[in-house]
Amino acid sequence: MERKRAKSGEIRLTEVAKLAGVSPITASRFFRKPEALSLSKRERVASAAKELGYVPNLAARALASQRTEVIGVMIPSLTNNVFSDVLRGIYDASEGSRYSIQLANTRYSILQEEKLLRLFQAQKPAGLIVTGIDQTAESRAVMMPHLQRFPTFLRRVSSASDFSARKWIPACSGACRATATP
């Protein structure tokens, strides 16, 4: 029995696969690892997705794989030049990678930082960069289990000279574990 389109009207991956003349697994592979498919299949799936207006459901992907391709970045200020430089480095390093950046501004509030750390922990980012040096014991307690449970990296950054995004972003693709700085 064929499943009907979701009530929201969203196009399903199975519809893309059917139009492209491939299996749903092959269509799924196109969106995860296109280089694993032949050029002919890539072109057919890309054409079908474009024709149908298909957009991959990243929430469903994250639920199925128990991971995301998001790097969480927490900064205390959007206007401080030091953190602007750090953000520029992060965005420059992530450009062209499969990762996207999710930015959170704590506005120098330790309570906001704790809340945002819990939120990031629940979202299971591929990596987490925490800037600033004044984390509370509660914030550190939230960060450490995250470091131990997930293939991720975690780093506290206090200045632009402390940070080398070009090394960190690619490291996120493996089962990388780094320790937080003191």
C-alpha positions in Angstrom: 0.0 0.0 0.0 1.5 3.3 -1.1 1.6 6.1 1.6 -0.1 9.3 0.8 1.5 12.7 0.8 1.7 14.2 4.3 -1.1 16.6 5.1 1.3 19.5 5.1 1.7 18.9 1.3 5.4 18.1 1.6 6.9 16.0 -1.1 8.2 12.7 0.2 11.5 11.1 -0.7 9.6 8.1 -2.1 8.0 10.4 -4.7 11.4 11.6 -5.8 12.6 8.1 -6.1 9.6 7.0 -8.1 10.0 9.9 -10.6 13.8 9.2 -10.9 13.2 5.5 -11.4 15.4 4.5 -8.4 14.8 2.9 -5.0 14.0 5.2 -2.0 17.4 4.1 -0.5 19.2 5.2 -3.6 17.4 8.6 -3.5 18.2 8.9 0.2 21.9 8.2 -0.5 21.9 11.0 -3.1 21.2 13.5 -0.4 23.6 12.0 2.1 26.5 10.9 0.0 26.0 11.8 -3.7 29.5 10.6 -4.7 28.4 7.0 -3.9 26.0 7.1 -6.9 26.7 6.9 -10.6 26.6 10.2 -12.5 23.4 9.0 -14.3 21.6 8.3 -11.0 22.7 11.6 -9.5 21.4 13.5 -12.5 18.0 11.6 -12.4 17.5 12.1 -8.7 18.6 15.8 -8.8 16.2 16.4 -11.7 13.3 14.7 -10.0 13.9 16.6 -6.7 14.0 19.9 -8.6 10.9 19.1 -10.6 9.0 18.2 -7.5 10.4 20.9 -5.3 11.7 18.4 -2.8 13.6 19.6 0.3 15.2 17.0 2.6 13.7 16.9 6.1 16.7 17.5 8.3 14.7 16.9 11.5 13.8 13.4 10.2 17.4 12.7 9.2 18.7 13.8 12.6 16.1 11.6 14.3 17.0 8.5 12.2 20.8 9.0 12.4 20.9 10.4 16.0 23.2 13.1 14.8 23.1 16.4 13.0 25.4 18.3 10.7 25.2 21.4 12.9 28.0 23.0 14.9 26.6 24.9 17.8 28.5 28.2 18.6 27.8 30.1 21.8 29.2 33.6 22.2 28.5 36.3 24.9 28.3 39.2 22.5 27.5 39.9 18.9 29.1 43.4 19.1 32.4 42.6 20.7 35.1 42.7 18.0 36.9 39.7 19.5 33.9 37.5 19.0 33.2 39.0 15.6 36.7 37.8 14.6 36.0 34.4 16.1 32.7 34.1 14.2 34.4 35.1 10.9 36.9 32.4 11.4 34.2 29.8 12.2 32.1 30.7 9.2 35.2 30.9 6.9 36.3 27.4 8.0 32.8 25.8 7.7 32.2 27.2 4.2 32.3 24.4 1.7 31.9 21.7 4.4 28.7 19.8 5.1 28.3 21.6 8.4 26.1 24.6 9.1 26.5 26.9 12.1 23.8 27.5 14.7 24.7 30.6 16.7 23.5 31.4 20.2 24.2 34.7 22.0 24.3 34.5 25.8 24.5 38.3 26.3 26.9 37.7 29.1 24.2 35.9 31.2 25.3 32.8 33.0 21.7 31.7 33.3 21.2 32.1 29.6 24.4 30.2 28.9 23.2 27.2 31.0 19.8 27.3 29.3 21.4 27.4 25.8 23.9 24.6 26.7 21.0 22.3 27.6 19.2 23.2 24.4 22.3 22.4 22.3 22.8 19.2 24.3 19.2 18.1 23.4 19.7 18.9 19.7 22.9 16.7 19.5 25.1 19.0 17.4 28.1 17.5 15.6 30.2 20.0 17.5 30.0 22.7 20.1 32.1 25.8 20.4 31.7 27.8 23.6 33.4 31.2 23.7 34.2 33.2 26.8 36.0 32.0 30.0 33.4 32.4 32.7 31.4 29.2 32.7 29.7 28.2 35.9 30.0 24.8 37.5 26.6 24.0 36.2 27.6 25.0 32.6 30.7 22.8 32.9 28.6 20.0 34.2 26.3 20.2 31.2 29.2 20.3 28.8 31.2 17.4 30.0 28.7 14.6 29.5 28.0 16.0 26.0 31.7 15.6 25.3 31.8 12.0 26.5 28.6 10.7 24.8 28.8 12.1 21.3 31.4 12.1 18.6 32.0 15.8 18.9 34.4 18.4 19.9 34.0 20.9 22.6 36.2 23.9 23.1 36.0 27.1 25.1 37.5 30.1 23.4 38.4 33.4 25.0 40.0 35.3 22.2 40.5 35.1 18.4 44.1 34.1 18.9 42.8 31.1 20.9 40.9 29.8 18.0 42.0 28.0 14.8 38.7 27.2 13.1 40.5 25.8 10.0 41.7 22.9 12.2 38.5 22.4 14.2 35.7 22.3 11.6 37.2 19.5 9.5 38.0 17.6 12.8 34.2 17.5 13.4 33.7 15.0 10.6 35.4 12.2 12.5 34.8 10.8 15.9 36.9 13.6 17.4 37.0 14.3 21.0 38.9 17.3 22.4 38.8 18.5 26.0 37.6 21.9 27.1 40.4 24.3 28.0 40.7 25.2 31.7 
